């Protein structure tokens, strides 16, 4: 569910006309729905109501300070993967003490920053990293709370670039080596064994891989509880969202008309399948979902520059580009593209939707049927709330987009469009070139 829908002929976010946002702040602009985020968080929480649950929002999906504050107000901790993300949480007033620190390449400075701010736990990816954390904690005279990330060798059946739980991925310690890793960790003076963690991938659209991974790792988790008294089990995140037919998916009961095998994974299905497997462990359960929380809660607004009619193809050239929304160029990802003003009297046109960057890969959609739109008209890329702005770049010296948050009939700029002066503020020409 989300809160984007047509009111008559005009696309709205909650009760706000998106064309009004574009007129005020220009394009490209990301727009997020606060109510959608709140709904998704509460549904996930309710679906696992029988468990001692801690939700750590995976902020790599979208790290705007306003959204972090929204999650903090809901009671979330955060899944952190860099020193910069730790500082963002602090700047937003979030709680590092209920947050976890993941990632395969934590630096000594990042480990120190996390310890200084009372991190709930480090998710350790390797034995060399464990030794580094022990060393840093020793220099500070403290014990570092840790969970070792287990790689269960489960196929998440998702895109190859976002699967993380197979034996040939860079993440975690193979399950067959995990007992030895915990034994080694238990002998380190400045390490506190606090839990165990796994995460098998992103954009999972069925509950099967989650169930397989939990069943595979749960017996080992029970052994760790008996041997070392661990207090939590993190099962990671990765629940997928609807990209195709995403506008329709915002309507109540949309999936009821679909055959069961085509229905999207919901928090309710997820919770129903996993709660019986997790409850017997008697541990705190940590979740680290990101895309599910914010993906369908955001759109990217863009303006049509030209309709270029070619001999074999039509190209709809828009002012958004791969630097604004990288996912189609990087993953061949699908985003639904819709006009802000819907006119059923217009004919449909088959087009490639492309940006102005000098790369053939700057393409959002190939041979897509859209309502014919002309120069200056507005479109929206749906389901752009996750891995949109956070993956953006300044390629071709293009300014980073603006960001807006909507709640009900109110909306506010939460990140102004970057200026050229800001882009070059840290650059300088050396004296020997003057």
N, C-alpha and C positions, 0 to 999 in steps of 0.2 A: 504493500500500500504506500501511496505517496500523495502529496497535495498539489499536483500539477494537473490542470484540466481546462477544457474550453468552457468559458461562460459565454454562451451564444457563439460568436465567431472568433473570440479573442482568447488567447492562451493566458491563463492566470497561474500564479503561484500563491496558494492559499487564497486570500481575497485581493491580491495585488495584480494589476494588469502589467504583464511583462514588457509590453511596448512602452509603458510609462517609465519603467526602470531604464530601458535603453535610451529613451529620449533624454533622461536626466543625466545618466552616467556614461553614455556612449557604448560602443562595442569594440572589441569583444569584452563581455562581462559575465562573470560567473554569478549565479543567483542560487541561494540555498534556502530551503524550507526548514525553519526551526521545528515546526510541528511534526514534520516527517521524522526528523532525528529523534525527537522525544518519543514518538510512537514506536519506532523500531527498538529503541533502548528498552522501553517498558515491556514490549512484547517478548523480547529475548529474556528479560529478567523473570517475567511471569511463567514462561515456558519451562523454566528449570526451578520452579518455586520450592520444590522439595529439598533443594541442596543448599549448603552453605556456600554462597556464590559471590565471587568478586569479578566484576567486569572491568577489564583494562582495555580501553579503546585504543586500537592500533592507529596511532596518529599519523603514521606515514601516509595513510589514505588521504587525509586533509588536515593540515596543522594550523589553520587560521586561529588566531587567539580567541576570537569570538566563539568559535565552535568548541574550542577547548574549555572555555568558561561554561558553555552550555552543558557539556558533558560533566564537568566538575560539579555543577549545580545539581545534576541528576544523581550524583554519588559515584561516578566512575573514577577508577584509577586509569593509568595510561600504560600502553606498551611502547617502550622507548627504544630507539636504535642508534642514538647519537647524543653527544654532549649538547648539540644545538637543540635537540628535542627536549632534553632535560630542562634547559634554560627557557624554552617556550612554555613548558608546563608551569614553571615557577612564575614567569611573567604573566600568565593567565590566571594565577591564583589557584592552580591545581595542586594536588597532593602527591608528591613524589613518594611519600611513605606507603601509599597503596598502589604503587606502580612497579613494573618490572622492566629490566634492561636486557634486551636481546641483541643479537647481531654477532657476526663471526669475527669482527676485527676491532674490538673495544681497545682504545688506547689507554695508557696509564693515566693520562690527564682526565679522560672520561670516567674511568673507574673511580678515581679520587673524587670527582665532582658528585658522582652518584652516592658514594659513601658519606660524603659531607652532608648530603641532603636526605639521608636516612632511607635509601632505596629499600623497597619491600624485599626484592630478590633480584639477583643476576641470573639470567638464563645462559648457562655456560655451554659453549659450542665445541670445545676441544680441551684436551689435557694441557697444552701449552697456555691456553687462555686461563685455565684454572690456576696454574702456577703464577701467572701474572697477577691475577686478582689476589691470591694469597700474599704475594710480595707487597703489593700496594697497601693492602689492609695491615700488613705487618709494620710498614713504615709509619702508619697512622695510629698503631696501637689499638686496633679494633678487629672484630670478626666480621667477615663479609658473608651475608646470607646468600645461598646459591641453590639453584636447581640445575641439574644437567639435562640438556636437551637430548632426547632420545630420537634417533632416526629409525622408525619402525619398518622401513622398506615397504610402504603401502602406496600403490598407484592411486593418486587422487583423481585421475581421469579428467585433468584440466589441461590448459595450455602448457607446453613444455617449459616455457620461460617462467611460469609461476607455480610449478610443482616443487615441493621442498622436502618431501618425506620419502624419496626413493634413495636407494643405496648409492647411486651415482650423483646425487646432489651434494652441494658443499656444506649442508647444514647438519649439525648434531653429531652424536656419537652412535654408531650402529648398536642395535639392541643387544647383540651377542657380546659386545665389549663393555656394556654399561655397568655390569656388576663390578668389574675390575676398576672402572673409573670411579665409582662411588667408594669402593674400598680405599683407593688411593686418596680420594678427597677427604675421607674421614680421618686420615692421618696428618692432615695439614693443620697447623696450629691456629691459623687465622681464617679458617673456613667454618661456617655453620651450615650443615646440611638441612635445608628447609623444605625442599620439594623435588618434583620431577616435572619435566615439560616435554611437549611434543607439538609439532605443527606440520601438517602434511601438504599444505598448498592453499591456493587462493582460487576463488570463483568456482567452488564446488557446487554442483547443481542437484546432487542427490545425497541422501544421508548415508548410503552404503559405505563409502570410504571412511567416514567418521566412525561408524560402528566397528568396522574391521580394525581400525587403528586402536580404538579404545580396548576392544577385546584382546588384541595382541599385547598391549602394554600393561593392562590392569593387573595381571598376576604379578608382574615385576614390581609394580607400584605397591601392592600389598606386602611383598617381601621387604621393600625399603622401609615401609612403615614399621614393620616388626623389628627390623634390624637397626634402624637409625632414628626412628621416631619422627619421620618427616610429617609435615602438617598440611601440605597442599599438592594438588595435581593440576597442572595447567594442560588443557587439551588444545590450546591455540585458538585459531580463528579459521577463516576461510569460507564461511557460508556465502554462496553466490547470490547474485541479484538478477533481475530480468533486464536484459538489454533490448531484445527484440520484442515488439509490442509493449514497450515500457509505458507508453501513455495509457493504453488500455488497462495495464496492470494496476493503475491507480484507482480503478473503480471497484467498489465493494463486490465481492463474489465473482470477480472476473474469472478466476481459475476453476470455479465450479462447473463451468461449461466444457472444460477440457478433459480429455481422457486422463485417468490417474497417472499414466506413465509420462504425460506431458506437463503435469502441474509443477510449478516452481517449488523449490525447497523453501519451507516456511519455518519460522522459529518454533511453531507448535509441533511440526513433524520432527524437527531436530530434537526438541526437548523430550518428546514422548519416547523417542528411540534411545536417547542417551541417559536419561535420568535413572532407569532401572539398572544400568551398567555401572553408574558412578556412585549411587547411593550406598551400596554395601561397603565401599572403601572407607567411609566415615572421615573423609578429608574435605578441606576447603577446595572448591573447584574454581579455577581461574580460567576465564575466557578472554580471547584477544582478537575480537572481530573489528574490522575497520570498514571494508567495502560495504558490508551489509548495513552498517549504521548510516553511511552518508552517500552511497553511490546513487540511489534513486532520489536522494534529497537535493540534488543539484542539477542545474542545466547551464549550458554555455550559450549566451546570446551572441548572435553574429549578424552582420549586415551583408546583403548581396551587393557585390561591386559590378559584376557583369554576367550576362548569359552569353557565352561564346559558342556559337553554332559552328561545328566542324563538319568535315565531309562524312565522317563515320561516327562521330560522338558529339554530344552537347556537354559543355563544361559550365557548371555553375560556380563562378569564382566569388568567394566570400572573404570577408576581412579577418576571420579567424584563420589560424594556420597550425601546422604541426608543432610549432613552439608553444602554442597555447594549450593544445590537447594532443598529447603525444601518442596515446594508446592506439589509434588506428594505424599510424606509421610503424609503431614498434611491435605490436602484437597482431596486426590485421583485425583489430577489434571492431565490432559493430556498435554504432550508436544510432538510435532512431533520430531522424531529422524531420522537424515539422515547422510549418509556417506559424508565425505569431498571429497572423490574421488568416483564418481559414475561409476559403471561398469555394464552395462546391460547384459553382458555375464554371470555374476555370478547368481547363483540360489538364490531365496528368502528362508530365514530360519525363523522359528517361535521361538522366544526367550523371556525370561524374561530379561530385562535390569536392572542390579543391580550394586550397589556400594560395596566397600570393608568394610563398617562399620558393626560391629557385632550386627545388628538389622535386623529382618525379614522385618521391614518396610523400610529398605534401598533399595527400589525398584522403578525404574522410569517408568517401563512399564511391563505389563504382557501379554504374548501370542501375542507379537507384531511381525508382519512380516517385516523383514529388509533384505536388501542385505547382503549376508554373508560377514562378515569382520573378520579379524584375528588379532592376537597379534601385537600391535604396530600401528595398523591403527587408523585413527581419525574419530570421529563422532561429530555432533553438535546437541545440544538440542535447538530447535527453540523456539521463543517467550519467551525468558528468561530474557528480559530486565527489567521486573517489578517483585518486590518481590523475586528476586534471591539473589544477593549479600547482600541486606539489611536484609534478614532473615537468613543469613549464621551464622554458629557457629564454634567453635573449637572442637566439639565433637570428641572423640578418639584422641585428640591432633593432629588434622589435621589443617594445616595452611590454612588461608583464601586465596582464589584464587586471581590471578592477574586480572586486568581490563585494557582494551585497547579501545581507541576511534579511529574510522576511519572517514576520510573525503576525498572523492574522491579516489585518489591513494595513499594518505598518511595515516599512522597510528602511534599512539604513546601510550606508556604505561602511563596510568593515575593512576594506583595504583599497586605498585610492590607486588609480592607474599610475603606473610608474612614469616618471618624467625622464627626458633625455639627460637632464643634468644629474639625476640620481644614478642613471646607468653608468656614467663616466666619472662619478665622484671620486673613486679610488684609483683611477688611472692617471699616469703622468708621463710626459715625454722627458727622457733623460737629458741631462745637460749636454752630453756629447752629440746630440742630434739637433741642438738648437742653433 
